[in-house]
């Protein structure tokens, strides 16, 4: 099963990217369906569906679907085919005894526990075959890596952050109150969770790397060595003093435990801690997620933040809309820049991709948008598109024109919405 012909060249570029270098060209990761497909098909191709969350033992069905979809997907640039066993964010909580609940297209972990009972509960958890979720994750991962071998990558499941896992038991309010009233309880819990979390990570890392000759995680960035997208969503509720006291030490320990580490900075309430993240010497890079209701990743608003990360010598991971890709490569340093996007087709990819991979850099579509706005047209129709193309002496067949018209109007709506 050959899913990507240039995979070895892509892996060499990724080796350089992790070391903050560029060899023959910058890295870029992009996908499009060889046949028309929905966003659901895109998630299948990324191995990020919810099948296992809904049915924890359905690994054969999940891999059947992934392989079928992957064969119809073009993995461009440094996009490397990878399946992610998705049990929800923070499945280590299930290993500690929480029963996961799938609802509203995500997985929730909650087992209300009193602060005076939490230490004994965490200490009682054993990482052995009698632990239902621990043995399940090992068994599912082992089956997946032996089936995948070197045909595609298997990602480590989403383990979660230390305080996020602890919050599954105490709840946000009780966790904060216990930090204030009995911080020694939180310290002991952190120590127990971190120790077992790293043991789980090491076990899965060795299992995956042995058969797949590489390693990946839910963030879906291939690496030849060990790495993980370290996270702690709970810090959005902490002041700077408590962040340094209860969260930062564990984040540093996790990052230093691996060859490389990316911090998953989720939402605007984590921005105040950016300088602390950037001061971690062993941190490789940051993925910034802007959060619901805000300008999406890759938008002009976040360029200063990306530049600050790059100035500190760290890599940047950006998942963005296709029309924003040219702007990012024009305005950010290419060293350490990893941009990922989905194109609706090969035709649209060719219009938007940067010149270093043979694309048109989005210039034709940008010209069309500017022309529409200058002439104060509400949108573009077939006749106006013909008029625009004639003024620029462009000639395309009818199929390309149809896709171009749809993409230009889509971009016009997006630009008006975010103005």
VEXDREN-2710 file (C-alpha; in Angstrom, 1 decimal):
% VEXDREN-2710
k/r/px/py/pz
1/UNK/0.0/0.0/0.0
2/UNK/1.9/3.0/-1.3
3/UNK/0.0/6.1/0.0
4/UNK/2.8/8.7/-0.6
5/UNK/5.5/8.3/-3.3
6/UNK/7.8/11.0/-2.0
7/UNK/7.7/10.0/1.7
8/UNK/11.4/9.6/2.2
9/UNK/12.1/13.1/0.9
10/UNK/9.4/14.5/3.2
11/UNK/10.8/12.7/6.2
12/UNK/14.2/14.3/5.5
13/UNK/12.6/17.7/5.4
14/UNK/10.9/17.0/8.6
15/UNK/14.2/15.9/10.2
16/UNK/15.5/19.4/9.3
17/UNK/12.3/21.1/10.5
18/UNK/12.6/19.6/14.0
19/UNK/16.1/20.9/14.2
20/UNK/15.0/24.3/13.0
21/UNK/16.7/24.0/9.6
22/UNK/15.7/24.1/6.0
23/UNK/17.3/21.9/3.3
24/UNK/16.0/22.2/-0.3
25/UNK/12.8/24.1/0.5
26/UNK/10.5/25.0/3.4
27/UNK/8.1/22.4/4.7
28/UNK/4.3/22.5/4.0
29/UNK/1.6/20.0/4.7
30/UNK/-1.5/19.9/2.6
31/UNK/-4.3/17.5/1.6
32/UNK/-6.9/17.1/-1.1
33/UNK/-9.1/14.3/-2.1
34/UNK/-8.4/12.7/-5.5
35/UNK/-12.2/12.5/-5.7
36/UNK/-14.7/15.0/-4.4
37/UNK/-15.0/14.5/-0.6
38/UNK/-16.6/16.0/2.4
39/UNK/-14.9/17.3/5.6
40/UNK/-15.7/14.0/7.1
41/UNK/-13.6/12.3/4.5
42/UNK/-10.8/14.7/5.3
43/UNK/-10.9/13.7/9.0
44/UNK/-10.9/10.1/7.9
45/UNK/-7.8/10.7/5.9
46/UNK/-6.1/12.3/8.9
47/UNK/-7.2/9.3/11.1
48/UNK/-9.1/11.7/13.4
49/UNK/-12.6/10.3/13.4
50/UNK/-14.6/9.4/16.5
51/UNK/-15.1/5.7/15.8
52/UNK/-13.0/4.4/18.7
53/UNK/-14.6/6.9/21.1
54/UNK/-18.0/5.5/20.2
55/UNK/-16.9/1.9/20.1
56/UNK/-13.6/1.4/22.0
57/UNK/-12.9/-2.0/20.4
58/UNK/-13.6/-1.1/16.8
59/UNK/-10.0/-0.8/15.7
60/UNK/-10.3/-3.1/12.6
61/UNK/-13.3/-1.1/11.4
62/UNK/-11.5/2.2/12.0
63/UNK/-8.4/1.2/10.1
64/UNK/-10.5/-0.3/7.3
65/UNK/-12.1/3.1/6.9
66/UNK/-8.8/5.0/7.2
67/UNK/-7.0/2.9/4.6
68/UNK/-9.9/3.2/2.2
69/UNK/-10.0/7.0/2.5
70/UNK/-6.2/7.4/2.6
71/UNK/-5.9/5.6/-0.8
72/UNK/-8.2/8.4/-2.3
73/UNK/-6.3/11.2/-0.6
74/UNK/-3.3/13.2/-1.9
75/UNK/-0.8/13.8/0.9
76/UNK/1.1/16.8/-0.3
77/UNK/4.4/18.2/0.9
78/UNK/5.2/17.0/4.4
79/UNK/1.8/15.5/5.0
80/UNK/2.6/11.9/6.0
81/UNK/-0.3/9.4/6.2
82/UNK/-1.0/8.7/9.9
83/UNK/-3.8/7.1/11.9
84/UNK/-4.7/8.5/15.3
85/UNK/-6.5/6.2/17.8
86/UNK/-8.9/8.8/19.1
87/UNK/-10.4/8.1/22.5
88/UNK/-10.9/11.8/23.3
89/UNK/-8.6/14.4/24.9
90/UNK/-7.0/13.2/28.1
91/UNK/-7.7/9.4/28.0
92/UNK/-5.3/8.9/30.8
93/UNK/-8.2/9.9/33.1
94/UNK/-9.9/6.7/31.9
95/UNK/-6.8/4.7/32.9
96/UNK/-7.2/6.3/36.4
97/UNK/-10.8/5.1/36.6
98/UNK/-13.0/7.6/34.8
99/UNK/-15.7/6.2/32.5
100/UNK/-15.5/8.2/29.2
101/UNK/-18.8/9.6/27.9
102/UNK/-19.1/10.4/24.2
103/UNK/-21.6/13.3/23.5
104/UNK/-21.8/16.5/21.5
105/UNK/-19.1/15.1/19.2
106/UNK/-16.4/14.9/21.9
107/UNK/-15.5/12.8/24.9
108/UNK/-16.0/13.9/28.4
109/UNK/-14.1/12.6/31.4
110/UNK/-15.7/13.1/34.9
111/UNK/-15.6/11.1/38.1
112/UNK/-16.4/13.5/41.0
113/UNK/-14.0/12.8/43.9
114/UNK/-13.5/14.5/47.2
115/UNK/-10.0/16.1/47.8
116/UNK/-9.4/13.9/50.8
117/UNK/-10.0/10.8/48.8
118/UNK/-8.1/11.7/45.6
119/UNK/-4.6/10.6/46.6
120/UNK/-5.6/7.1/47.6
121/UNK/-7.6/6.7/44.4
122/UNK/-4.7/7.7/42.2
123/UNK/-2.2/5.7/44.1
124/UNK/-4.4/2.5/43.8
125/UNK/-4.2/2.6/40.0
126/UNK/-1.9/-0.1/38.5
127/UNK/-0.5/-0.1/35.0
128/UNK/-1.1/-3.7/34.2
129/UNK/-3.4/-6.0/32.2
130/UNK/-6.1/-5.8/34.9
131/UNK/-6.5/-2.1/34.2
132/UNK/-9.2/-2.1/31.5
133/UNK/-8.3/1.1/29.7
134/UNK/-4.5/0.7/30.0
135/UNK/-4.6/-2.8/28.5
136/UNK/-7.1/-1.6/25.8
137/UNK/-4.9/1.2/24.7
138/UNK/-1.8/-1.1/24.5
139/UNK/-3.8/-3.8/22.7
140/UNK/-5.3/-1.3/20.2
141/UNK/-2.0/0.4/19.5
142/UNK/-0.1/-2.9/19.1
143/UNK/-2.7/-4.2/16.6
144/UNK/-2.6/-0.8/14.7
145/UNK/1.2/-0.6/14.4
146/UNK/1.6/-4.2/13.3
147/UNK/-1.0/-3.6/10.6
148/UNK/0.4/-0.3/9.5
149/UNK/4.1/-1.2/9.6
150/UNK/5.8/1.3/7.3
151/UNK/2.8/1.8/5.1
152/UNK/1.5/4.6/7.3
153/UNK/2.1/6.0/10.8
154/UNK/0.2/5.3/13.9
155/UNK/-0.1/8.3/16.3
156/UNK/0.0/8.0/20.1
157/UNK/-3.4/8.6/21.6
158/UNK/-4.3/11.9/23.3
159/UNK/-2.9/11.4/26.9
160/UNK/-3.9/14.8/28.2
161/UNK/-2.3/17.3/30.6
162/UNK/-1.6/16.7/34.2
163/UNK/-4.0/19.3/35.7
164/UNK/-6.6/18.5/33.0
165/UNK/-6.6/14.9/34.1
166/UNK/-6.8/15.9/37.8
167/UNK/-9.7/18.2/37.0
168/UNK/-11.6/15.1/35.7
169/UNK/-11.8/14.0/39.3
170/UNK/-11.9/17.2/41.4
171/UNK/-13.6/19.4/39.0
172/UNK/-12.4/23.0/38.2
173/UNK/-13.8/24.6/41.3
174/UNK/-12.6/22.0/43.8
175/UNK/-9.2/21.9/42.1
176/UNK/-8.7/25.7/42.5
177/UNK/-10.0/25.6/46.1
178/UNK/-7.6/22.7/47.0
179/UNK/-4.7/24.6/45.4
180/UNK/-5.5/27.4/47.9
181/UNK/-6.3/25.4/51.0
182/UNK/-4.3/22.2/50.7
183/UNK/-1.7/22.7/48.0
184/UNK/0.2/19.6/49.3
185/UNK/-2.7/17.4/48.0
186/UNK/-2.3/18.9/44.6
187/UNK/1.4/18.4/44.6
188/UNK/1.1/14.7/45.5
189/UNK/-1.6/14.2/42.8
190/UNK/0.6/15.9/40.2
191/UNK/3.5/13.7/41.1
192/UNK/1.4/10.5/40.8
193/UNK/-0.3/11.5/37.5
194/UNK/3.0/12.7/35.9
195/UNK/4.9/9.6/36.8
196/UNK/2.3/7.3/35.3
197/UNK/1.6/9.5/32.3
198/UNK/5.3/9.3/31.3
199/UNK/5.4/5.6/31.8
200/UNK/2.4/5.2/29.5
201/UNK/4.0/7.5/27.0
202/UNK/7.3/5.5/27.0
203/UNK/5.5/2.2/26.6
204/UNK/3.5/3.5/23.6
205/UNK/6.5/5.3/22.1
206/UNK/8.6/2.1/22.0
207/UNK/5.7/0.1/20.6
208/UNK/5.0/2.6/17.8
209/UNK/8.6/3.4/16.8
210/UNK/9.6/-0.2/16.7
211/UNK/7.2/-1.1/13.9
212/UNK/6.4/2.2/12.2
213/UNK/10.0/3.6/12.1
214/UNK/8.9/7.0/13.3
215/UNK/6.5/8.6/15.8
216/UNK/3.5/10.8/15.7
217/UNK/0.8/12.3/18.0
218/UNK/-2.7/13.7/17.7
219/UNK/-1.2/16.9/16.3
220/UNK/-0.2/14.8/13.3
221/UNK/3.4/15.9/12.7
222/UNK/5.8/13.1/11.9
223/UNK/9.1/12.8/13.7
224/UNK/11.9/10.2/13.6
225/UNK/12.4/10.6/17.4
226/UNK/10.3/11.0/20.5
227/UNK/8.0/14.1/20.8
228/UNK/4.6/15.1/22.0
229/UNK/2.2/18.1/21.9
230/UNK/2.3/18.9/25.6
231/UNK/-0.7/20.7/26.9
232/UNK/-2.5/22.1/29.9
233/UNK/-5.9/23.6/29.1
234/UNK/-6.6/24.2/32.8
235/UNK/-4.0/27.0/33.0
236/UNK/-6.6/29.3/31.4
237/UNK/-8.1/29.5/34.9
238/UNK/-4.8/30.2/36.8
239/UNK/-3.1/33.5/37.6
240/UNK/0.6/33.8/36.8
241/UNK/1.7/32.9/40.3
242/UNK/-0.3/29.7/40.4
243/UNK/0.7/28.8/36.8
244/UNK/4.4/28.9/37.8
245/UNK/3.6/27.0/41.1
246/UNK/1.3/24.2/39.8
247/UNK/1.6/23.9/36.1
248/UNK/4.9/25.1/34.6
249/UNK/7.1/22.5/36.4
250/UNK/5.2/19.6/35.0
251/UNK/5.1/21.1/31.5
252/UNK/8.9/21.5/31.6
253/UNK/9.4/17.9/32.9
254/UNK/7.3/16.5/30.1
255/UNK/9.2/18.5/27.4
256/UNK/12.6/17.5/28.8
257/UNK/11.5/13.8/28.9
258/UNK/11.4/13.7/25.0
259/UNK/13.8/14.5/22.2
260/UNK/11.4/17.3/21.0
261/UNK/8.4/19.0/22.4
262/UNK/5.6/21.2/21.0
263/UNK/3.4/23.1/23.4
264/UNK/-0.3/23.2/22.4
265/UNK/-1.3/26.7/23.4
266/UNK/-5.1/26.6/23.3
267/UNK/-7.0/29.9/23.5
268/UNK/-6.4/33.6/24.3
269/UNK/-6.2/33.0/28.1
270/UNK/-2.9/31.2/27.6
271/UNK/-1.2/34.2/25.8
272/UNK/-0.1/35.7/29.2
273/UNK/2.1/32.7/29.7
274/UNK/3.8/32.8/26.3
275/UNK/7.0/34.3/27.6
276/UNK/7.2/31.4/30.1
277/UNK/6.8/28.9/27.3
278/UNK/9.4/30.6/25.2
279/UNK/11.9/30.5/28.1
280/UNK/11.9/26.7/28.1
281/UNK/15.2/25.9/26.5
282/UNK/14.2/22.4/25.4
283/UNK/10.9/23.4/23.9
284/UNK/10.9/23.0/20.1
285/UNK/7.9/25.0/19.1
286/UNK/4.3/26.1/19.7
287/UNK/1.0/25.5/18.1
288/UNK/-1.3/28.4/18.8
289/UNK/-5.1/27.8/18.6
290/UNK/-7.1/31.0/18.7
291/UNK/-10.3/29.6/20.1
292/UNK/-14.0/29.8/19.0
293/UNK/-15.4/33.2/17.9
294/UNK/-12.0/34.7/17.1
295/UNK/-9.9/35.2/14.0
296/UNK/-8.8/31.7/12.8
297/UNK/-5.2/30.5/12.9
298/UNK/-3.1/32.1/10.2
299/UNK/-5.0/35.4/10.2
300/UNK/-3.3/38.7/10.1
301/UNK/-4.1/39.4/13.8
302/UNK/-1.8/36.6/14.9
303/UNK/1.2/37.4/12.7
304/UNK/2.9/39.4/15.6
305/UNK/2.4/36.4/17.9
306/UNK/3.9/34.0/15.3
307/UNK/6.8/36.4/14.8
308/UNK/7.5/36.6/18.5
309/UNK/7.6/32.8/18.7
310/UNK/10.0/32.7/15.8
311/UNK/12.2/35.5/17.2
312/UNK/12.7/33.3/20.3
313/UNK/14.1/30.6/18.0
314/UNK/11.0/28.3/18.3
315/UNK/9.1/26.5/15.6
316/UNK/5.5/27.4/14.7
317/UNK/2.7/25.0/13.8
318/UNK/-0.3/26.6/12.0
319/UNK/-3.4/24.9/10.8
320/UNK/-5.2/27.4/8.6
321/UNK/-7.6/28.1/5.7
322/UNK/-6.2/27.5/2.2
323/UNK/-6.4/31.2/1.2
324/UNK/-4.2/32.2/4.1
325/UNK/-1.2/29.9/3.2
326/UNK/0.5/32.4/0.7
327/UNK/0.3/35.2/3.2
328/UNK/2.0/33.1/5.9
329/UNK/4.9/32.1/3.8
330/UNK/5.4/35.7/2.6
331/UNK/5.4/37.2/6.1
332/UNK/7.1/34.5/8.4
333/UNK/10.5/33.0/8.5
334/UNK/10.7/29.7/6.7
335/UNK/12.9/28.0/9.3
336/UNK/10.7/26.2/11.7
337/UNK/7.4/27.1/9.9
338/UNK/4.9/24.3/9.5
339/UNK/1.7/25.2/7.8
340/UNK/-1.1/22.7/7.2
341/UNK/-4.2/23.1/5.2
342/UNK/-7.0/21.3/3.2
343/UNK/-7.7/22.1/-0.4
344/UNK/-11.0/21.3/-2.1
345/UNK/-9.2/19.9/-5.2
346/UNK/-5.9/19.7/-7.0
347/UNK/-6.9/22.7/-9.1
348/UNK/-7.5/24.9/-6.1
349/UNK/-4.3/23.6/-4.5
350/UNK/-2.3/24.6/-7.6
351/UNK/-3.8/28.2/-7.5
352/UNK/-2.9/28.6/-3.8
353/UNK/0.3/26.7/-3.1
354/UNK/3.6/28.6/-2.6
355/UNK/5.9/28.8/-5.6
356/UNK/8.5/26.6/-3.9
357/UNK/6.1/23.6/-4.5
358/UNK/5.0/24.9/-7.9
359/UNK/1.9/26.8/-6.9
360/UNK/0.5/30.1/-8.0
361/UNK/0.9/31.7/-4.6
362/UNK/-2.8/32.7/-4.5
363/UNK/-2.1/35.7/-6.7
364/UNK/-4.8/35.1/-9.3
365/UNK/-7.5/34.7/-6.7
366/UNK/-6.2/37.8/-4.8
367/UNK/-6.3/39.7/-8.1
368/UNK/-9.9/38.6/-8.7
369/UNK/-11.0/39.6/-5.2
370/UNK/-9.4/43.0/-5.6
371/UNK/-11.1/43.4/-9.1
372/UNK/-14.5/42.5/-7.7
373/UNK/-14.1/45.0/-4.8
374/UNK/-12.8/47.8/-7.0
375/UNK/-15.8/47.4/-9.3
376/UNK/-18.1/47.1/-6.2
377/UNK/-19.7/43.9/-7.4
378/UNK/-21.4/41.9/-4.5
379/UNK/-19.8/38.7/-5.9
380/UNK/-18.6/37.0/-9.0
381/UNK/-20.8/35.2/-11.6
382/UNK/-19.8/33.3/-14.8
383/UNK/-20.0/36.4/-17.0
384/UNK/-17.9/38.6/-14.6
385/UNK/-15.4/35.8/-14.2
386/UNK/-15.0/35.7/-18.0
387/UNK/-14.6/39.4/-18.1
388/UNK/-11.9/39.3/-15.4
389/UNK/-10.0/36.5/-17.0
390/UNK/-10.0/38.3/-20.4
391/UNK/-8.6/41.4/-18.8
392/UNK/-5.7/39.3/-17.6
393/UNK/-5.4/37.2/-20.7
394/UNK/-6.0/34.0/-18.7
395/UNK/-7.4/30.9/-20.4
396/UNK/-8.8/27.9/-18.5
397/UNK/-11.2/25.1/-19.4
398/UNK/-14.7/25.1/-18.1
399/UNK/-14.0/22.7/-15.2
400/UNK/-11.2/25.0/-13.8
401/UNK/-13.5/28.0/-14.2
402/UNK/-16.2/26.4/-12.2
403/UNK/-13.9/25.6/-9.3
404/UNK/-12.2/29.0/-9.5
405/UNK/-15.6/30.8/-9.4
406/UNK/-16.7/28.9/-6.3
407/UNK/-13.4/29.5/-4.5
408/UNK/-13.3/33.2/-5.3
409/UNK/-16.8/33.7/-4.0
410/UNK/-16.0/31.6/-0.9
411/UNK/-13.0/33.8/-0.2
412/UNK/-15.0/36.9/-0.7
413/UNK/-17.5/35.8/2.0
414/UNK/-14.7/34.9/4.3
415/UNK/-12.9/38.2/3.9
416/UNK/-16.1/40.2/4.4
417/UNK/-17.0/38.2/7.5
418/UNK/-13.7/38.8/9.2
419/UNK/-13.3/42.4/8.2
END
